[in-house]
Structures are given as structure tokens and as C-alpha cells.
Amino acid sequence: MGKLLSTLAGLLSLVALGWAQKPSNGDAAALIEKSRRRTLAYSASLPDFVCTEVIWRYRQGAAVAAVAVPSAKGGPVQVAEVRTSAASWIPLDKLTVKLSYFHQQETHQLVLVNGKPTSLTYDSMNAGAITSGEFGGILKSIFEPASQASFHWERWKNERGRRVAVFKFEVDAAHSNYYLEHRVGSDVRRAIVGYHGTVEIDSEAGEVLHFDHVADHIPKELDYSNEATSVDYDFTEIVGRKYLLPSHSVTELSGTNLERKNESEFREYGKFEASSSVDFGTGK
């Protein structure tokens, strides 16, 4: 029995060592190339589909705390609201969007604002940030050879029972096609920026399960000081076949008199057809 336990302990030690061991430069490069091939073929591999994207938009404001204030003459205690130094995210609105992916292009149809039907368009929602590109656009930009992204292995992690390699990456502005846009009424400003972040790659399949990035050296004319995005992917079934698709994303944007955050969930995936519809009932 003792010998069996010793053998098991030895095997567990070898497994732990394998998980902790840094891959060789050749193995790391091979995994990046495998992921590059999967990513560049990703958009073309997706079927035409529709889904519901629910976006919670926030603005940042000073936190307010309830403080008990004793009455001067021994009367009942009064409760006053006092601003604190800590900031908090305050809900701005909730958007329900019909997202269609057709011929490898995303389109967004705004259907509900705070649970009520609207005639506004998605692009007109200037009060908060709006995003796109979760279905391969941003990932493709990272892995395209023209981007000349540099990748550096960081660590292994266990994600959903999979051995996942975490790589840092960086794309400079000279080779980037990622742009930020600032709209105020009819005034639209746009600039291409470099960016850096991490990608988490399934070591067996080469598929990206998560990525995040931060924009670098944002031009002052955009009035932004920081932009960061993260996207999580999960397997979703469409017409009897599973595809790796966005499940959740977060974008934070800050600048002159501006602090915004979007949290998005992607739901109810289905095959795109000319008559495709999604149930946008109250509360969705």
C-alpha cells in the first residue's frame, strides 16, 4: 500500500512539474502558430447566425455612504448621505441588441433601451461606449502577420478542465489596424493606436478562450486616457454543432470628464435566416 501511495505521489509530482514547466521557445512558437491558423480561419468557419447581446452601461461617480447624525437636542437620529473618496460604477442604461453575423460581418440592431422598445440606432448611443468586433475582428488583428505582434509566454493555467497557455502580446501603432473613435454629435474623431494585452490559448486545440488588451499612446485629440477590453469565449451550439463564441465582454473607457464601462452578455444564439427573430420580451 505504501509503495502504491509513493508511486501515485511521484506521478502527481510529475504532473505538477509539467504544468509548472515553461515550454521551450520552439514549443511556444509552435503553439502561437497553431493558434494563428485557427484564429485567421475563425471568421470564415462561423455560420451565419443571430444572437441577443445585452449591454449594461455604467458611468463612474463618487460613492455615497449613509451616515447616522445624532440630533442636537437628543431627538431621533437622522441619516445623511455623504460623498466618499472612493468611486463607484453607477448604472447608465441597459441596451438589448439583435446582433446578426452574416457573410462574416457584424450588424447591430438596437431593440430595447432599459427594457422598452426604441427607434434609436445602436451607433447613436453616444451617452456611453459602444463596441463591436468580438466575433473575430479584434482577434484577427492580433494574429495577422501584418500586425507583427510580439508574443511572450507568461504561465500555464487550468481553465474549464483545459491546460491553457497565457501569453503576453504587443502590437505597435505602426503595424496596428485597431482604432478608437470619439463622437460628440456630428464631430467624429478617429485614430489608429497600438495595444498590448494577454491571450489565453487552449494548449491542445490552439483556440483562444480569453483575450484582453489595453490601448497604447492614445492621441490627446480623442480626449481618452485609457481604453481596455476583455472578451471570454465558450462553446455554444448552433444547428446541432458547437462553436467557440463570445459569452461575456467588458470594456472600460476613461478620459476628460469621462469614465465609462460596458458589460455585455451574448445569449440565445441561433441560425441566421431571412426571417430570423429573437424574443426581446420585457426584462431581457
C-alpha positions in Angstrom: 0.0 0.0 0.0 2.8 2.3 0.9 4.5 1.6 -2.4 1.3 2.4 -4.3 0.9 5.7 -2.4 4.5 6.5 -3.2 4.1 5.8 -6.9 0.9 8.0 -7.0 2.7 10.8 -5.2 5.5 10.5 -7.8 3.1 10.7 -10.7 1.3 13.7 -9.2 4.7 15.4 -8.8 5.5 14.8 -12.4 2.1 16.2 -13.5 2.6 19.3 -11.3 6.1 19.8 -12.7 4.7 19.5 -16.3 2.1 22.2 -15.5 4.7 24.5 -14.0 7.4 24.0 -16.5 8.0 26.7 -19.1 7.7 25.5 -22.7 10.8 25.7 -24.9 10.9 28.6 -27.3 10.2 26.2 -30.1 7.1 24.8 -28.4 5.8 28.2 -27.5 6.3 29.5 -31.1 4.5 26.3 -32.4 1.5 26.9 -30.2 1.3 30.6 -31.3 1.4 29.5 -35.0 -1.3 26.8 -34.3 -3.5 29.5 -32.7 -2.7 31.9 -35.5 -4.0 29.4 -38.1 -7.2 28.7 -36.0 -7.8 32.4 -35.4 -7.4 33.5 -39.1 -9.8 30.8 -40.2 -12.2 31.6 -37.3 -14.4 34.1 -39.0 -14.8 32.1 -42.2 -15.6 29.0 -40.1 -18.6 30.6 -38.3 -22.1 30.0 -39.7 -24.4 32.9 -40.3 -26.2 33.4 -37.0 -28.2 35.8 -34.8 -27.9 36.3 -31.0 -29.0 38.7 -28.3 -26.4 41.0 -26.8 -27.4 42.6 -23.5 -25.2 45.5 -22.6 -25.1 47.2 -19.2 -23.5 50.6 -19.4 -22.1 52.5 -16.5 -20.6 55.8 -15.6 -18.3 56.4 -12.7 -19.3 58.7 -9.9 -18.4 59.4 -6.3 -19.6 56.8 -3.9 -22.3 57.9 -1.4 -22.4 56.4 2.1 -25.3 56.6 4.6 -24.1 58.2 7.9 -26.0 58.4 11.2 -26.1 62.0 12.5 -27.3 62.5 16.1 -29.8 65.2 16.8 -28.5 68.3 18.6 -31.2 68.0 21.3 -31.4 64.3 21.8 -34.0 63.8 19.2 -34.2 60.9 16.7 -31.0 60.1 14.8 -31.0 61.5 11.3 -29.5 59.6 8.3 -27.5 61.8 5.9 -25.8 60.9 2.6 -22.1 61.7 2.5 -19.8 61.5 -0.6 -16.7 59.4 0.0 -13.3 59.5 -1.8 -13.9 56.1 -3.3 -15.5 56.0 -6.8 -18.2 53.5 -7.9 -19.9 52.5 -11.1 -23.4 53.9 -11.5 -25.8 52.3 -13.9 -26.4 54.4 -17.0 -28.7 52.3 -19.1 -29.3 48.7 -20.4 -29.3 48.0 -24.1 -30.8 44.9 -25.8 -29.3 44.4 -29.2 -30.1 42.0 -32.0 -26.7 41.1 -33.3 -26.5 39.4 -36.7 -23.5 37.8 -38.2 -24.0 37.4 -41.9 -21.3 36.9 -44.6 -18.6 37.4 -41.9 -19.9 40.9 -41.0 -21.5 42.0 -37.7 -24.6 44.3 -37.6 -26.2 45.6 -34.5 -29.9 46.5 -34.3 -30.9 48.3 -31.1 -34.2 46.9 -29.9 -34.7 47.8 -26.3 -33.4 50.6 -24.0 -34.0 49.8 -20.4 -36.4 47.1 -21.4 -38.6 49.4 -23.6 -38.8 49.4 -27.4 -36.9 52.1 -29.2 -36.4 53.6 -32.6 -32.9 54.8 -31.8 -29.9 53.2 -33.6 -27.0 51.4 -32.0 -24.5 53.9 -33.3 -26.4 56.9 -32.0 -26.0 55.8 -28.3 -23.3 58.4 -27.6 -24.0 58.7 -23.8 -21.9 55.7 -23.2 -19.4 53.5 -25.0 -20.4 51.1 -27.8 -18.3 48.2 -29.0 -18.0 45.7 -31.8 -15.5 43.1 -33.2 -15.9 40.4 -30.6 -16.6 37.8 -33.3 -13.1 37.5 -34.6 -12.3 41.1 -35.7 -10.1 42.0 -32.8 -8.5 38.5 -32.5 -7.7 38.5 -36.2 -6.0 41.9 -35.8 -3.8 40.4 -33.1 -2.7 37.3 -35.1 -2.5 38.7 -38.6 1.1 38.6 -39.8 0.9 42.2 -40.9 0.4 43.2 -37.2 3.8 41.8 -36.3 2.6 41.1 -32.8 5.3 40.1 -30.3 4.3 37.2 -28.0 5.9 36.2 -24.7 4.9 33.1 -22.7 3.8 34.0 -19.2 2.3 30.9 -17.5 0.1 27.9 -17.5 -3.4 27.9 -16.0 -6.3 25.4 -15.7 -9.5 26.7 -17.4 -12.6 24.6 -17.6 -10.5 21.5 -17.3 -8.2 22.5 -20.1 -4.5 23.3 -19.9 -4.3 26.8 -21.1 -1.2 28.8 -22.0 -1.2 32.5 -21.2 0.9 34.8 -23.5 1.5 38.5 -23.3 1.4 40.3 -26.6 2.1 43.7 -28.0 1.2 45.4 -31.4 2.8 48.8 -32.1 0.8 51.6 -33.7 2.9 51.4 -37.0 1.5 47.9 -37.7 -1.9 48.2 -36.0 -5.3 48.5 -37.6 -7.1 48.9 -34.3 -8.8 52.3 -34.0 -10.6 54.3 -31.3 -13.4 56.7 -32.2 -14.8 59.7 -30.2 -18.2 61.0 -31.3 -19.8 64.2 -30.0 -22.8 65.0 -32.1 -21.6 65.3 -35.7 -17.9 65.6 -34.6 -16.2 62.3 -35.1 -12.6 61.8 -34.3 -10.7 58.6 -35.0 -7.2 57.4 -34.6 -5.3 54.1 -35.0 -3.4 53.1 -31.8 -1.1 50.3 -30.7 -2.2 48.0 -27.9 -0.9 45.2 -25.6 -2.5 42.5 -23.5 -2.8 38.8 -23.0 -4.3 35.8 -24.9 -5.2 32.5 -23.2 -4.8 29.6 -25.6 -6.1 26.0 -25.3 -2.8 24.1 -25.5 -4.4 21.1 -27.3 -6.7 22.8 -29.8 -4.9 26.1 -30.2 -8.2 28.0 -29.7 -8.3 31.3 -27.8 -10.6 31.1 -24.8 -9.9 34.7 -23.5 -8.1 37.8 -24.5 -7.7 41.3 -23.1 -6.0 44.4 -24.4 -5.2 48.0 -23.4 -4.7 50.8 -25.9 -1.3 52.5 -26.0 -0.4 56.1 -26.6 -3.9 57.4 -27.3 -3.7 60.8 -29.1 -4.8 63.8 -27.0 -7.4 64.9 -29.6 -9.5 61.8 -28.7 -9.9 63.0 -25.1 -9.3 59.5 -23.9 -6.6 58.5 -21.4 -7.3 54.8 -21.2 -9.2 52.0 -23.1 -9.3 48.4 -22.0 -11.3 45.4 -23.3 -11.6 41.8 -22.3 -13.6 39.0 -24.0 -14.4 35.5 -22.8 -15.3 32.7 -25.3 -17.3 29.5 -24.7 -18.8 26.7 -26.8 -22.3 27.3 -28.0 -24.5 25.0 -30.1 -25.9 26.3 -33.4 -28.0 23.9 -35.5 -26.5 20.8 -33.8 -22.9 21.9 -33.9 -20.8 23.6 -31.2 -18.8 26.7 -32.0 -16.5 28.8 -29.8 -18.3 32.1 -29.5 -18.2 35.2 -27.2 -20.0 34.8 -23.9 -19.0 37.9 -22.0 -17.0 41.1 -22.5 -16.1 44.2 -20.5 -14.8 47.5 -21.9 -13.6 50.4 -19.8 -13.0 53.9 -21.2 -11.7 56.9 -19.4 -10.8 60.4 -20.4 -11.6 64.1 -19.8 -14.7 64.2 -17.7 -15.4 60.7 -18.9 -15.4 57.3 -17.1 -17.5 54.6 -18.8 -17.8 50.8 -18.5 -19.8 48.3 -20.6 -20.5 44.7 -19.5 -22.0 42.6 -22.3 -23.5 39.1 -22.3 -24.2 37.2 -25.5 -27.2 34.9 -25.4 -29.7 32.9 -27.5 -27.6 32.1 -30.5 -29.5 30.7 -33.5 -29.1 30.2 -37.2 -29.4 33.4 -39.3 -32.3 33.3 -41.8 -34.1 36.0 -43.7 -37.0 35.7 -41.2 -34.7 35.3 -38.1 -36.2 36.8 -35.0 -35.2 36.9 -31.3 -37.5 37.1 -28.4 -36.9 40.6 -26.8 -39.5 40.3 -24.1 -39.6 42.8 -21.2 -36.7 42.3 -18.8 -34.3 40.9 -21.3 
